[in-house]
């Protein structure tokens, strides 16, 4: 992240020693170290959370694709099958024909 070498650290330490004095410098260094540790921990936690969300989205994509194909297939099947309708009433039977043999010749 920061490219700080030994020379830069030595220079910062000397300036800190001159400005803060030998009594307060160790306390300030511990405080700054703790703050840097917390900041790094927060950054790593955020990074892990983002990576986990990205992996979850990558896993959801094939499921979305499968769901879309399944809906398309279901719609195709529905459109190809005639809907079930109520059976039509059977036509009335023709009336019985009168008996042609009514006692005549």
Helices and strands as residue ranges (DSSP letters): H 6-80
